[in-house]
Amino acid sequence: MQKVYDSIAAVEQDSSAEIVVIKHPQADSYLYSNLMFAMCFMVAVYTVLMYVPIEIDSYLIYIFTILSLPLGFAIVHFLKPLKRLMISKKLMNRKVEIYARALFQKGRLHLTLDHTGILVYCSDFEKMVMIIADNGVEISVPKLDMDKILDAFNDVYKDDNFEENLCKGLAVMKDILKVYLPAKEPNFNEIPDDLTIVL
């Protein structure tokens, strides 16, 4: 992550913004999707056992049906792409936003001197990046340019080059923020770049 921290330092050197990048495995456990899949899997197993053209003892049907529930739960838990398919993009986006806003508040990023704190939250499971900016940024940066920043982070998870893609997004952010939020003297770092926030 050193490359990312260097990119953050470059943004903060050229602007008065305070950037924090946080990367988490997921924004929510989505356990209900595991349970939903497990229930459907159990019904499917029971149906197959009931209508398969061979005779199966009733106690075996009972045992296999019961065992299929935790098996179905485990299948969807470990097969992340399958789990992701079961959850709507809209719901994942909402969960990522809620988690990012909670991190923003808990990390006190809204308490910078000029209200220029920016959280770049990356969630691996959802493959999404959420940017939460404080009032000072939202007031100073026009929506069109803010959208350019958001678009620059859309490709962070497009391939295996997470760090490189994230640094490209931060470079776009730097070019825009230095125009609307130029660095002030003294330009000291109010928030640690490697801030850890536990919810």
Secondary structure, DSSP 8 states (H G I E B T S, - for coil): -HHHHHHHHHHHHHBS-EEEEEEES-S---HHHHHHHHHHHHHHHHHHHHHSSS---HHHHHHHHHHHHHHHHHHHHH-HHHHHHHS-HHHHHHHHHHHHHHHHHHTTGGGSTTS-EEEEEEETTTTEEEEEE-HHHHHHS-HHHHHHHHHHTTTTTSSS-HHHHHHHHHHHHHHHHHHHSB--SS----S-TT-----
